[in-house]
Every structure is written in structure tokens, then in C-alpha cells.
Amino acid sequence: MKKIHYTDVAPKAFKSPAQGVSGRVVIGKADGAENYCMRVIELAPGGLVPPHTHPWEHEQFYHSGTGQVLSGEDWIDVGPGDVAFIPADARHGIRNTGTEPMVIVCSVPPFAPEL
Amino acid sequence: MKKIHYTDVAPKAFKSPAQGVSGRVVIGKADGAENYCMRVIELAPGGLVPPHTHPWEHEQFYHSGTGQVLSGEDWIDVGPGDVAFIPADARHGIRNTGTEPMVIVCSVPPFAPEL
């Protein structure tokens, strides 16, 4: 069994046009996890994952902080305990509208890049 | 996109020998999620998922509350922000040793029962 705190993994900053966003692979293929990859995404206050699409889904759990997730053209409020399923090819984005970091569990299937 | 709070799903109590444990499927096959299933497991203070094994892995993220996860013969402390990967066939269990509910994101692959 592997047990870590997500902050034990060094964060990797997302490149522009993302703003104030970092990601960590906390469970992945290197651990023998062949069916899906768990990442933790962090957005600083004011941080933005701009609208984008890709041919794989996300399963998201919002751990802390507050902000909004983009669904089509609508920005929807999200906070601790919220869950989002973003199907493959669905346009999506995230923005931190609060004053604390947003910490999001955001998993991807094995055919997607881990980060 | 589906967006819910995990408490929007009715909890299903786990049968004995589990004690004080409930589960919710928050993203599953009914949503079109074919690659993995996200559940939220909740343990009341004193709650116990007894040691067991099964031929599928768990990817866990500890959202709130404090307790311990069993790894082999060792109970390891866990709390908010901790991550555990429990490989297929690894003996595991969970117990809530704190005073607040433990809320755990606990995903399974598509060939496992969703709950």
C-alpha cells in the first residue's frame, strides 16, 4: 500500500494560458495503477484553467477552496464536497473565485497523459 | 457535465461486520463513466471497515476526519489530504479514531461492484 499526503508530491506548474495552477500525480502508472490516474490540481486565488476540451473524461472531487467549473457556457459554483463528472470532449475549465487555494482531486483514464 | 454535492446522493449503509459505515456512488456507469467509479465512503466516529481483500484496487483521497487505514498488519494514521493506493488483493481496512465523520473518496475500476 502506498500512503502519502498529496503535498508530499512536488507540484508541477501548468503552462500559460493556465494561470496560478499546479498539478500533482498522486497515484499513477508508476505505482502500478493501471486503470486510472489520480491527480491533485491546485489553483491559487485568481487562478484559471482556461476552457478546453480533450478526448478523455475527468472525475473531480472538490476538497477545499471555492470557485467555479465551466460546463458548456455556464460557470457553476463549486466548493468542498462537490463532485463533477466531465465527459470526454466536453468543454470545461476551472477558476478560483475565492481567497483560499482550491484543491481538487481530478482523475483521468489510463489513455490520457497523467499530467 | 454532472455536478452534485456528495451528500445529494442517498447513503447506503454497509452491512455487518462493517460498523457505522455508509457509501455513495457519486460518479458511475449510470453517468457514462466507463473507466472507473468514484464513491464517497463515510465512517461515523468509532466506525470500522474490517480487514478484507478483493481482486481490485482502491484509489483513496481522505477529505475530512481522522482515522487509520490498515496496510498488511499495520494501522497507519490518515487525515485530510492523505492519499492511499491499495493494490488488488492487498488486505486493508479503515477505522475512524476521531470525533468527526471520516469522508473518503474511494474509487474502483469498472470490473468491481460499484458499491
gemmi code that builds the backbone of each chain (N, CA, C; Angstrom):
import gemmi

chains = {
    "A": [
        ("MET", (0.838, -1.200, 0.000), (0.000, 0.000, 0.000), (0.868, 1.244, 0.000)),
        ("LYS", (0.472, 2.204, -0.780), (1.149, 3.499, -0.771), (0.270, 4.473, 0.001)),
        ("LYS", (0.866, 5.204, 0.933), (0.120, 6.252, 1.641), (1.011, 7.477, 1.710)),
        ("ILE", (0.500, 8.569, 1.179), (1.221, 9.846, 1.211), (0.222, 10.951, 1.520)),
        ("HIS", (0.740, 12.121, 1.845), (-0.097, 13.323, 1.788), (0.127, 13.928, 0.413)),
        ("TYR", (-0.926, 14.508, -0.147), (-0.771, 14.974, -1.534), (0.359, 15.992, -1.660)),
        ("THR", (0.636, 16.732, -0.590), (1.712, 17.729, -0.667), (3.107, 17.095, -0.615)),
        ("ASP", (3.170, 15.784, -0.402), (4.465, 15.090, -0.471), (4.992, 15.029, -1.909)),
        ("VAL", (4.097, 15.217, -2.871), (4.490, 15.203, -4.281), (4.805, 16.643, -4.699)),
        ("ALA", (5.912, 16.832, -5.380), (6.263, 18.188, -5.835), (5.256, 18.653, -6.884)),
        ("PRO", (4.748, 19.872, -6.734), (3.783, 20.355, -7.728), (4.480, 20.734, -9.031)),
        ("LYS", (3.754, 20.536, -10.116), (4.250, 20.931, -11.437), (3.356, 22.062, -11.944)),
        ("ALA", (3.975, 23.209, -12.220), (3.189, 24.372, -12.666), (2.647, 24.129, -14.069)),
        ("PHE", (1.388, 24.485, -14.286), (0.804, 24.412, -15.622), (1.275, 25.623, -16.417)),
        ("LYS", (1.525, 25.400, -17.687), (1.991, 26.485, -18.547), (0.852, 27.423, -18.944)),
        ("SER", (1.227, 28.626, -19.347), (0.253, 29.563, -19.900), (-0.440, 28.903, -21.088)),
        ("PRO", (-1.744, 29.068, -21.282), (-2.588, 30.129, -20.719), (-3.177, 29.815, -19.353)),
        ("ALA", (-2.849, 28.687, -18.747), (-3.290, 28.486, -17.365), (-2.598, 29.522, -16.482)),
        ("GLN", (-3.276, 29.935, -15.427), (-2.732, 30.952, -14.532), (-2.866, 30.471, -13.093)),
        ("GLY", (-1.737, 30.386, -12.396), (-1.773, 30.048, -10.972), (-2.239, 28.634, -10.702)),
        ("VAL", (-1.891, 27.705, -11.590), (-2.371, 26.327, -11.479), (-1.177, 25.380, -11.398)),
        ("SER", (-1.268, 24.409, -10.504), (-0.261, 23.353, -10.465), (-0.955, 22.007, -10.327)),
        ("GLY", (-0.206, 20.960, -10.674), (-0.762, 19.616, -10.609), (0.221, 18.649, -9.997)),
        ("ARG", (-0.326, 17.604, -9.401), (0.480, 16.532, -8.814), (-0.139, 15.192, -9.200)),
        ("VAL", (0.662, 14.269, -9.676), (0.197, 12.889, -9.855), (0.409, 12.198, -8.518)),
        ("VAL", (-0.678, 11.841, -7.856), (-0.546, 11.226, -6.531), (-0.665, 9.699, -6.593)),
        ("ILE", (-1.393, 9.190, -7.595), (-1.428, 7.744, -7.857), (-1.414, 7.571, -9.374)),
        ("GLY", (-0.437, 6.834, -9.881), (-0.333, 6.676, -11.328), (0.307, 5.366, -11.717)),
        ("LYS", (0.685, 5.293, -12.968), (1.228, 4.038, -13.501), (2.497, 3.608, -12.767)),
        ("ALA", (3.255, 4.574, -12.284), (4.480, 4.240, -11.546), (4.173, 3.471, -10.264)),
        ("ASP", (2.932, 3.587, -9.789), (2.507, 2.858, -8.586), (1.858, 1.520, -8.930)),
        ("GLY", (1.732, 1.244, -10.218), (1.015, 0.044, -10.644), (-0.468, 0.271, -10.828)),
        ("ALA", (-0.875, 1.529, -10.848), (-2.293, 1.868, -11.032), (-2.575, 1.920, -12.530)),
        ("GLU", (-3.152, 0.862, -13.034), (-3.298, 0.729, -14.487), (-4.657, 1.163, -15.001)),
        ("ASN", (-5.619, 1.363, -14.101), (-6.983, 1.638, -14.561), (-7.364, 3.109, -14.556)),
        ("TYR", (-6.689, 3.901, -13.739), (-6.963, 5.331, -13.745), (-5.876, 6.012, -12.924)),
        ("CYS", (-5.761, 7.302, -13.123), (-4.692, 8.085, -12.507), (-5.318, 9.182, -11.664)),
        ("MET", (-4.923, 9.252, -10.387), (-5.425, 10.327, -9.527), (-4.405, 11.459, -9.485)),
        ("ARG", (-4.861, 12.628, -9.842), (-4.045, 13.836, -9.728), (-4.706, 14.775, -8.719)),
        ("VAL", (-3.934, 15.653, -8.135), (-4.484, 16.731, -7.322), (-4.077, 18.039, -7.994)),
        ("ILE", (-5.089, 18.823, -8.327), (-4.884, 20.094, -9.010), (-5.119, 21.212, -8.000)),
        ("GLU", (-4.249, 22.197, -8.019), (-4.369, 23.316, -7.077), (-4.403, 24.623, -7.860)),
        ("LEU", (-5.373, 25.469, -7.539), (-5.484, 26.793, -8.150), (-5.308, 27.834, -7.048)),
        ("ALA", (-4.366, 28.734, -7.233), (-4.221, 29.855, -6.311), (-5.432, 30.779, -6.469)),
        ("PRO", (-5.697, 31.632, -5.461), (-6.762, 32.621, -5.644), (-6.536, 33.384, -6.956)),
        ("GLY", (-7.595, 33.519, -7.744), (-7.477, 34.149, -9.062), (-6.998, 33.206, -10.144)),
        ("GLY", (-6.649, 31.990, -9.771), (-6.121, 31.023, -10.739), (-7.173, 30.580, -11.740)),
        ("LEU", (-6.687, 30.163, -12.914), (-7.585, 29.814, -14.017), (-7.052, 28.643, -14.829)),
        ("VAL", (-7.903, 27.651, -15.026), (-7.707, 26.656, -16.084), (-8.646, 27.079, -17.203)),
        ("PRO", (-8.117, 27.617, -18.289), (-8.998, 28.163, -19.334), (-9.840, 27.062, -19.984)),
        ("PRO", (-10.949, 27.458, -20.596), (-11.803, 26.489, -21.282), (-11.006, 25.669, -22.303)),
        ("HIS", (-11.220, 24.363, -22.297), (-10.534, 23.480, -23.233), (-11.323, 22.184, -23.350)),
        ("THR", (-10.912, 21.371, -24.304), (-11.528, 20.045, -24.470), (-10.420, 19.029, -24.712)),
        ("HIS", (-10.721, 17.759, -24.447), (-9.825, 16.661, -24.787), (-10.641, 15.371, -24.778)),
        ("PRO", (-10.121, 14.363, -25.460), (-10.924, 13.144, -25.649), (-10.851, 12.166, -24.482)),
        ("TRP", (-10.817, 12.680, -23.272), (-10.937, 11.815, -22.093), (-11.716, 12.569, -21.025)),
        ("GLU", (-12.279, 11.798, -20.124), (-13.124, 12.364, -19.086), (-12.316, 12.755, -17.850)),
        ("HIS", (-12.957, 13.558, -17.000), (-12.447, 13.832, -15.654), (-13.491, 13.387, -14.639)),
        ("GLU", (-13.008, 12.832, -13.524), (-13.852, 12.679, -12.344), (-13.216, 13.553, -11.274)),
        ("GLN", (-13.980, 14.538, -10.808), (-13.419, 15.542, -9.899), (-14.126, 15.533, -8.552)),
        ("PHE", (-13.334, 15.709, -7.518), (-13.863, 15.914, -6.162), (-13.207, 17.173, -5.622)),
        ("TYR", (-14.026, 18.123, -5.204), (-13.526, 19.406, -4.717), (-13.267, 19.305, -3.210)),
        ("HIS", (-11.986, 19.361, -2.860), (-11.571, 19.132, -1.470), (-11.641, 20.414, -0.646)),
        ("SER", (-11.092, 21.499, -1.166), (-11.088, 22.744, -0.390), (-11.029, 23.938, -1.327)),
        ("GLY", (-11.398, 25.085, -0.764), (-11.454, 26.301, -1.567), (-12.772, 26.399, -2.319)),
        ("THR", (-12.978, 27.559, -2.924), (-14.226, 27.795, -3.648), (-13.936, 28.442, -4.993)),
        ("GLY", (-14.767, 28.106, -5.960), (-14.585, 28.668, -7.288), (-15.710, 28.236, -8.191)),
        ("GLN", (-15.376, 28.102, -9.473), (-16.394, 27.746, -10.450), (-15.803, 26.783, -11.481)),
        ("VAL", (-16.656, 25.890, -11.958), (-16.281, 24.989, -13.049), (-17.156, 25.343, -14.250)),
        ("LEU", (-16.549, 25.342, -15.419), (-17.265, 25.679, -16.640), (-17.914, 24.434, -17.214)),
        ("SER", (-19.210, 24.551, -17.477), (-19.962, 23.491, -18.128), (-20.598, 24.086, -19.371)),
        ("GLY", (-20.049, 23.801, -20.537), (-20.556, 24.437, -21.758), (-20.255, 25.926, -21.710)),
        ("GLU", (-21.290, 26.744, -21.548), (-21.098, 28.202, -21.470), (-21.324, 28.732, -20.062)),
        ("ASP", (-21.641, 27.831, -19.130), (-22.057, 28.267, -17.793), (-20.993, 27.970, -16.743)),
        ("TRP", (-20.656, 28.981, -15.952), (-19.754, 28.787, -14.819), (-20.597, 28.448, -13.595)),
        ("ILE", (-20.320, 27.303, -12.997), (-21.112, 26.764, -11.894), (-20.283, 26.793, -10.618)),
        ("ASP", (-20.886, 27.301, -9.532), (-20.169, 27.382, -8.251), (-19.801, 25.984, -7.743)),
        ("VAL", (-18.587, 25.882, -7.219), (-18.140, 24.625, -6.607), (-17.386, 24.915, -5.314)),
        ("GLY", (-17.493, 23.968, -4.383), (-16.806, 24.092, -3.101), (-16.596, 22.715, -2.498)),
        ("PRO", (-16.114, 22.680, -1.269), (-15.752, 21.407, -0.646), (-16.897, 20.389, -0.636)),
        ("GLY", (-16.590, 19.187, -1.082), (-17.584, 18.121, -1.122), (-18.327, 18.031, -2.438)),
        ("ASP", (-18.096, 18.987, -3.338), (-18.735, 18.893, -4.659), (-17.994, 17.890, -5.532)),
        ("VAL", (-18.755, 17.331, -6.448), (-18.272, 16.300, -7.364), (-18.683, 16.702, -8.776)),
        ("ALA", (-17.761, 16.574, -9.725), (-18.109, 16.843, -11.125), (-17.622, 15.711, -12.008)),
        ("PHE", (-18.476, 15.338, -12.947), (-18.075, 14.386, -13.989), (-18.092, 15.137, -15.312)),
        ("ILE", (-16.929, 15.244, -15.910), (-16.777, 15.958, -17.179), (-16.507, 14.904, -18.249)),
        ("PRO", (-17.502, 14.625, -19.083), (-17.314, 13.555, -20.079), (-16.239, 13.910, -21.103)),
        ("ALA", (-15.753, 12.903, -21.785), (-14.800, 13.108, -22.879), (-15.364, 14.128, -23.864)),
        ("ASP", (-14.500, 15.004, -24.338), (-14.824, 16.010, -25.360), (-15.732, 17.132, -24.863)),
        ("ALA", (-16.080, 17.152, -23.600), (-16.898, 18.252, -23.066), (-15.990, 19.456, -22.761)),
        ("ARG", (-16.423, 20.624, -23.192), (-15.670, 21.850, -22.925), (-15.757, 22.148, -21.426)),
        ("HIS", (-14.606, 22.447, -20.835), (-14.604, 22.708, -19.396), (-13.445, 23.615, -19.020)),
        ("GLY", (-13.525, 24.159, -17.827), (-12.482, 24.999, -17.264), (-12.754, 25.155, -15.780)),
        ("ILE", (-11.816, 25.755, -15.067), (-11.978, 25.976, -13.617), (-11.417, 27.350, -13.295)),
        ("ARG", (-12.054, 28.044, -12.369), (-11.458, 29.287, -11.881), (-11.677, 29.406, -10.380)),
        ("ASN", (-10.666, 29.948, -9.725), (-10.731, 30.149, -8.277), (-11.245, 31.561, -8.027)),
        ("THR", (-12.446, 31.650, -7.490), (-13.057, 32.955, -7.222), (-12.992, 33.298, -5.735)),
        ("GLY", (-12.313, 32.461, -4.953), (-12.259, 32.680, -3.511), (-10.929, 33.261, -3.069)),
        ("THR", (-10.699, 33.188, -1.781), (-9.481, 33.765, -1.198), (-8.504, 32.695, -0.711)),
        ("GLU", (-8.916, 31.426, -0.805), (-8.059, 30.309, -0.401), (-7.705, 29.486, -1.636)),
        ("PRO", (-6.617, 28.720, -1.575), (-6.338, 27.808, -2.693), (-7.499, 26.826, -2.900)),
        ("MET", (-7.762, 26.508, -4.156), (-8.689, 25.413, -4.468), (-7.863, 24.144, -4.658)),
        ("VAL", (-8.285, 23.088, -3.988), (-7.600, 21.795, -4.094), (-8.616, 20.783, -4.617)),
        ("ILE", (-8.301, 20.185, -5.750), (-9.266, 19.361, -6.479), (-8.637, 18.011, -6.813)),
        ("VAL", (-9.304, 16.943, -6.419), (-8.934, 15.617, -6.907), (-9.509, 15.507, -8.316)),
        ("CYS", (-8.668, 15.195, -9.286), (-9.101, 15.213, -10.692), (-8.441, 14.029, -11.396)),
        ("SER", (-9.234, 12.982, -11.622), (-8.685, 11.739, -12.157), (-8.886, 11.641, -13.661)),
        ("VAL", (-8.014, 10.860, -14.291), (-8.092, 10.632, -15.740), (-7.897, 9.149, -16.018)),
        ("PRO", (-8.419, 8.695, -17.165), (-8.256, 7.287, -17.540), (-6.831, 7.009, -18.028)),
        ("PRO", (-6.497, 5.738, -18.200), (-5.101, 5.377, -18.459), (-4.585, 5.783, -19.834)),
        ("PHE", (-5.476, 6.103, -20.769), (-5.000, 6.504, -22.093), (-4.753, 7.999, -22.184)),
        ("ALA", (-4.988, 8.739, -21.100), (-4.730, 10.187, -21.080), (-3.337, 10.445, -20.518)),
        ("PRO", (-2.742, 11.584, -20.844), (-1.491, 11.966, -20.170), (-1.753, 12.074, -18.668)),
        ("GLU", (-0.803, 11.638, -17.860), (-1.041, 11.696, -16.416), (-1.089, 13.137, -15.919)),
        ("LEU", (-0.332, 14.012, -16.569), (-0.371, 15.434, -16.183), (-0.055, 16.268, -17.407)),
    ],
    "B": [
        ("MET", (-22.161, 17.851, -18.421), (-21.419, 17.723, -17.169), (-22.389, 17.465, -16.019)),
        ("LYS", (-21.973, 16.614, -15.137), (-22.751, 16.384, -13.916), (-22.030, 17.074, -12.776)),
        ("LYS", (-22.763, 17.839, -11.976), (-22.170, 18.457, -10.783), (-23.148, 18.287, -9.641)),
        ("ILE", (-22.685, 17.644, -8.585), (-23.504, 17.442, -7.396), (-22.617, 17.672, -6.172)),
        ("HIS", (-23.266, 17.798, -5.011), (-22.534, 17.651, -3.755), (-22.669, 16.180, -3.361)),
        ("TYR", (-21.633, 15.635, -2.767), (-21.699, 14.192, -2.497), (-22.883, 13.824, -1.620)),
        ("THR", (-23.319, 14.757, -0.782), (-24.461, 14.452, 0.094), (-25.802, 14.475, -0.656)),
        ("ASP", (-25.776, 14.875, -1.932), (-27.006, 14.791, -2.729), (-27.393, 13.343, -3.030)),
        ("VAL", (-26.430, 12.433, -2.889), (-26.692, 11.015, -3.122), (-27.062, 10.373, -1.787)),
        ("ALA", (-28.122, 9.596, -1.792), (-28.540, 8.928, -0.549), (-27.478, 7.912, -0.135)),
        ("PRO", (-27.086, 7.922, 1.133), (-26.077, 6.947, 1.574), (-26.673, 5.549, 1.708)),
        ("LYS", (-25.843, 4.573, 1.434), (-26.251, 3.172, 1.610), (-25.414, 2.590, 2.742)),
        ("ALA", (-26.089, 2.105, 3.772), (-25.357, 1.568, 4.923), (-24.677, 0.253, 4.545)),
        ("PHE", (-23.432, 0.089, 4.985), (-22.726, -1.175, 4.797), (-23.210, -2.167, 5.847)),
        ("LYS", (-23.326, -3.405, 5.429), (-23.808, -4.436, 6.348), (-22.712, -4.859, 7.320)),
        ("SER", (-23.137, -5.469, 8.431), (-22.198, -6.076, 9.373), (-21.355, -7.099, 8.632)),
        ("PRO", (-20.056, -7.219, 8.892), (-19.350, -6.736, 10.087), (-18.858, -5.298, 10.009)),
        ("ALA", (-19.154, -4.560, 8.931), (-18.833, -3.135, 8.956), (-19.679, -2.468, 10.032)),
        ("GLN", (-19.118, -1.427, 10.642), (-19.824, -0.722, 11.721), (-19.778, 0.779, 11.451)),
        ("GLY", (-20.972, 1.393, 11.349), (-21.028, 2.848, 11.205), (-20.475, 3.340, 9.882)),
        ("VAL", (-20.670, 2.568, 8.836), (-20.094, 2.905, 7.526), (-21.219, 3.019, 6.498)),
        ("SER", (-21.139, 4.050, 5.662), (-22.055, 4.155, 4.536), (-21.275, 4.530, 3.289)),
        ("GLY", (-21.893, 4.275, 2.130), (-21.240, 4.573, 0.867), (-22.195, 5.233, -0.101)),
        ("ARG", (-21.628, 6.014, -0.998), (-22.400, 6.673, -2.054), (-21.634, 6.522, -3.367)),
        ("VAL", (-22.313, 6.119, -4.415), (-21.725, 6.173, -5.749), (-22.009, 7.574, -6.287)),
        ("VAL", (-20.964, 8.369, -6.450), (-21.172, 9.750, -6.898), (-20.918, 9.905, -8.395)),
        ("ILE", (-20.067, 9.058, -8.969), (-19.893, 9.001, -10.431), (-19.750, 7.529, -10.797)),
        ("GLY", (-20.618, 7.055, -11.697), (-20.571, 5.641, -12.045), (-21.068, 5.392, -13.455)),
        ("LYS", (-21.315, 4.131, -13.718), (-21.712, 3.736, -15.079), (-23.007, 4.423, -15.520)),
        ("ALA", (-23.895, 4.698, -14.572), (-25.148, 5.381, -14.919), (-24.902, 6.783, -15.469)),
        ("ASP", (-23.717, 7.324, -15.175), (-23.352, 8.645, -15.698), (-22.575, 8.543, -17.009)),
        ("GLY", (-22.307, 7.326, -17.449), (-21.462, 7.135, -18.628), (-19.983, 7.035, -18.281)),
        ("ALA", (-19.682, 6.874, -17.014), (-18.279, 6.761, -16.570), (-17.859, 5.302, -16.696)),
        ("GLU", (-17.171, 4.980, -17.754), (-16.881, 3.583, -18.065), (-15.521, 3.125, -17.577)),
        ("ASN", (-14.668, 4.048, -17.172), (-13.292, 3.665, -16.852), (-13.029, 3.491, -15.361)),
        ("TYR", (-13.835, 4.140, -14.526), (-13.680, 3.948, -13.094), (-14.878, 4.588, -12.407)),
        ("CYS", (-15.080, 4.200, -11.169), (-16.258, 4.608, -10.406), (-15.804, 5.342, -9.153)),
        ("MET", (-16.309, 6.554, -8.955), (-15.977, 7.303, -7.748), (-17.086, 7.113, -6.711)),
        ("ARG", (-16.688, 6.630, -5.558), (-17.604, 6.507, -4.423), (-17.109, 7.421, -3.305)),
        ("VAL", (-18.009, 7.818, -2.428), (-17.620, 8.516, -1.203), (-18.062, 7.635, -0.042)),
        ("ILE", (-17.094, 7.277, 0.783), (-17.342, 6.408, 1.934), (-17.280, 7.260, 3.193)),
        ("GLU", (-18.221, 7.038, 4.084), (-18.271, 7.827, 5.315), (-18.277, 6.874, 6.511)),
        ("LEU", (-17.411, 7.162, 7.475), (-17.353, 6.376, 8.712), (-17.709, 7.293, 9.879)),
        ("ALA", (-18.695, 6.925, 10.642), (-19.017, 7.656, 11.865), (-17.877, 7.467, 12.863)),
        ("PRO", (-17.770, 8.363, 13.872), (-16.770, 8.124, 14.919), (-16.933, 6.707, 15.482)),
        ("GLY", (-15.828, 6.006, 15.602), (-15.881, 4.606, 16.037), (-16.168, 3.626, 14.917)),
        ("GLY", (-16.463, 4.138, 13.723), (-16.818, 3.271, 12.595), (-15.643, 2.427, 12.114)),
        ("LEU", (-15.985, 1.300, 11.512), (-14.968, 0.327, 11.112), (-15.330, -0.347, 9.793)),
        ("VAL", (-14.388, -0.340, 8.866), (-14.407, -1.266, 7.722), (-13.401, -2.353, 8.082)),
        ("PRO", (-13.872, -3.547, 8.424), (-12.949, -4.582, 8.902), (-11.968, -5.012, 7.808)),
        ("PRO", (-10.844, -5.586, 8.209), (-9.862, -6.057, 7.241), (-10.497, -7.008, 6.226)),
        ("HIS", (-10.191, -6.802, 4.964), (-10.712, -7.657, 3.900), (-9.813, -7.532, 2.673)),
        ("THR", (-10.053, -8.392, 1.715), (-9.329, -8.332, 0.439), (-10.332, -8.512, -0.695)),
        ("HIS", (-9.962, -8.046, -1.868), (-10.732, -8.297, -3.086), (-9.810, -8.054, -4.284)),
        ("PRO", (-10.199, -8.620, -5.422), (-9.274, -8.578, -6.577), (-9.366, -7.298, -7.391)),
        ("TRP", (-9.559, -6.163, -6.732), (-9.491, -4.881, -7.424), (-8.877, -3.865, -6.476)),
        ("GLU", (-8.318, -2.840, -7.055), (-7.624, -1.818, -6.295), (-8.577, -0.713, -5.823)),
        ("HIS", (-8.091, 0.073, -4.844), (-8.738, 1.329, -4.449), (-7.750, 2.462, -4.655)),
        ("GLU", (-8.279, 3.593, -5.096), (-7.541, 4.843, -5.015), (-8.342, 5.728, -4.068)),
        ("GLN", (-7.704, 6.119, -2.975), (-8.426, 6.835, -1.911), (-7.842, 8.227, -1.680)),
        ("PHE", (-8.732, 9.161, -1.441), (-8.339, 10.509, -1.016), (-9.135, 10.813, 0.247)),
        ("TYR", (-8.442, 11.166, 1.310), (-9.083, 11.425, 2.593), (-9.473, 12.898, 2.674)),
        ("HIS", (-10.774, 13.152, 2.651), (-11.301, 14.523, 2.577), (-11.413, 15.162, 3.954)),
        ("SER", (-11.983, 14.446, 4.910), (-12.165, 15.036, 6.247), (-12.232, 13.945, 7.293)),
        ("GLY", (-12.005, 14.368, 8.529), (-11.975, 13.408, 9.625), (-10.602, 12.750, 9.742)),
        ("THR", (-10.441, 12.018, 10.828), (-9.158, 11.370, 11.081), (-9.369, 9.928, 11.524)),
        ("GLY", (-8.430, 9.085, 11.120), (-8.531, 7.682, 11.490), (-7.295, 6.944, 11.055)),
        ("GLN", (-7.512, 5.673, 10.724), (-6.380, 4.824, 10.335), (-6.799, 3.896, 9.197)),
        ("VAL", (-5.835, 3.618, 8.328), (-6.031, 2.645, 7.259), (-5.085, 1.480, 7.531)),
        ("LEU", (-5.593, 0.275, 7.314), (-4.788, -0.920, 7.555), (-3.999, -1.267, 6.304)),
        ("SER", (-2.714, -1.438, 6.513), (-1.828, -1.878, 5.445), (-1.117, -3.134, 5.931)),
        ("GLY", (-1.525, -4.283, 5.441), (-0.968, -5.538, 5.942), (-1.393, -5.717, 7.391)),
        ("GLU", (-0.434, -5.613, 8.316), (-0.753, -5.744, 9.746), (-0.691, -4.413, 10.473)),
        ("ASP", (-0.388, -3.342, 9.744), (-0.143, -2.045, 10.384), (-1.269, -1.051, 10.134)),
        ("TRP", (-1.756, -0.450, 11.209), (-2.742, 0.628, 11.085), (-1.980, 1.954, 10.988)),
        ("ILE", (-2.220, 2.679, 9.915), (-1.485, 3.904, 9.612), (-2.426, 5.096, 9.735)),
        ("ASP", (-1.974, 6.149, 10.419), (-2.809, 7.337, 10.604), (-3.109, 8.017, 9.269)),
        ("VAL", (-4.352, 8.449, 9.109), (-4.751, 9.196, 7.917), (-5.634, 10.367, 8.316)),
        ("GLY", (-5.539, 11.424, 7.515), (-6.348, 12.618, 7.739), (-6.505, 13.387, 6.442)),
        ("PRO", (-7.101, 14.572, 6.519), (-7.412, 15.333, 5.311), (-6.193, 15.571, 4.421)),
        ("GLY", (-6.357, 15.278, 3.139), (-5.285, 15.470, 2.166), (-4.416, 14.246, 1.968)),
        ("ASP", (-4.646, 13.211, 2.774), (-3.882, 11.970, 2.570), (-4.460, 11.182, 1.393)),
        ("VAL", (-3.580, 10.412, 0.784), (-3.890, 9.611, -0.404), (-3.384, 8.200, -0.143)),
        ("ALA", (-4.199, 7.203, -0.484), (-3.749, 5.813, -0.366), (-4.069, 5.054, -1.643)),
        ("PHE", (-3.121, 4.256, -2.069), (-3.343, 3.324, -3.175), (-3.259, 1.920, -2.600)),
        ("ILE", (-4.373, 1.224, -2.681), (-4.457, -0.138, -2.160), (-4.538, -1.071, -3.361)),
        ("PRO", (-3.466, -1.766, -3.674), (-3.473, -2.630, -4.867), (-4.479, -3.770, -4.752)),
        ("ALA", (-4.822, -4.343, -5.875), (-5.679, -5.527, -5.895), (-5.110, -6.595, -4.972)),
        ("ASP", (-5.994, -7.249, -4.249), (-5.663, -8.371, -3.370), (-4.896, -7.975, -2.110)),
        ("ALA", (-4.670, -6.693, -1.894), (-3.994, -6.268, -0.660), (-5.018, -6.205, 0.481)),
        ("ARG", (-4.627, -6.758, 1.619), (-5.502, -6.717, 2.801), (-5.581, -5.279, 3.295)),
        ("HIS", (-6.791, -4.822, 3.575), (-6.958, -3.430, 4.012), (-8.209, -3.283, 4.861)),
        ("GLY", (-8.285, -2.165, 5.545), (-9.430, -1.818, 6.367), (-9.306, -0.357, 6.741)),
        ("ILE", (-10.352, 0.188, 7.337), (-10.341, 1.593, 7.759), (-11.039, 1.683, 9.115)),
        ("ARG", (-10.535, 2.555, 9.983), (-11.274, 2.813, 11.223), (-11.197, 4.294, 11.564)),
        ("ASN", (-12.301, 4.794, 12.077), (-12.387, 6.191, 12.481), (-12.012, 6.287, 13.951)),
        ("THR", (-10.881, 6.892, 14.223), (-10.409, 7.019, 15.602), (-10.633, 8.434, 16.132)),
        ("GLY", (-11.297, 9.273, 15.347), (-11.508, 10.659, 15.739), (-12.909, 10.912, 16.252)),
        ("THR", (-13.254, 12.186, 16.328), (-14.557, 12.580, 16.859), (-15.484, 13.127, 15.774)),
        ("GLU", (-14.971, 13.247, 14.561), (-15.775, 13.734, 13.438), (-15.953, 12.597, 12.429)),
        ("PRO", (-16.977, 12.686, 11.566), (-17.076, 11.689, 10.497), (-15.831, 11.710, 9.614)),
        ("MET", (-15.425, 10.546, 9.156), (-14.383, 10.449, 8.121), (-15.095, 10.379, 6.769)),
        ("VAL", (-14.646, 11.220, 5.851), (-15.219, 11.236, 4.498), (-14.076, 10.948, 3.523)),
        ("ILE", (-14.242, 9.890, 2.750), (-13.152, 9.359, 1.925), (-13.636, 9.162, 0.496)),
        ("VAL", (-12.930, 9.749, -0.452), (-13.148, 9.427, -1.863), (-12.444, 8.097, -2.101)),
        ("CYS", (-13.162, 7.116, -2.612), (-12.613, 5.761, -2.745), (-13.107, 5.181, -4.068)),
        ("SER", (-12.217, 5.169, -5.052), (-12.614, 4.766, -6.400), (-12.261, 3.316, -6.676)),
        ("VAL", (-13.025, 2.738, -7.606), (-12.797, 1.346, -8.016), (-12.840, 1.252, -9.539)),
        ("PRO", (-12.184, 0.220, -10.095), (-12.202, 0.031, -11.553), (-13.551, -0.520, -12.008)),
        ("PRO", (-13.764, -0.534, -13.330), (-15.104, -0.854, -13.844), (-15.526, -2.304, -13.661)),
        ("PHE", (-14.581, -3.194, -13.381), (-14.957, -4.599, -13.207), (-15.323, -4.914, -11.765)),
        ("ALA", (-15.233, -3.937, -10.874), (-15.614, -4.135, -9.469), (-17.068, -3.726, -9.271)),
        ("PRO", (-17.721, -4.262, -8.241), (-19.047, -3.745, -7.887), (-18.927, -2.260, -7.554)),
        ("GLU", (-19.926, -1.476, -7.960), (-19.824, -0.041, -7.689), (-19.943, 0.243, -6.191)),
        ("LEU", (-20.697, -0.586, -5.499), (-20.797, -0.394, -4.041), (-21.073, -1.729, -3.391)),
    ],
}
model = gemmi.Model(1)
for chain_id, residues in chains.items():
    chain = gemmi.Chain(chain_id)
    for i, (resn, *xyz) in enumerate(residues, 1):
        res = gemmi.Residue()
        res.name, res.seqid = resn, gemmi.SeqId(i, " ")
        for name, pos in zip(("N", "CA", "C"), xyz):
            atom = gemmi.Atom()
            atom.name, atom.element = name, gemmi.Element(name[0])
            atom.pos, atom.b_iso = gemmi.Position(*pos), 0.0
            res.add_atom(atom)
        chain.add_residue(res)
    model.add_chain(chain)
structure = gemmi.Structure()
structure.add_model(model)
structure.setup_entities()
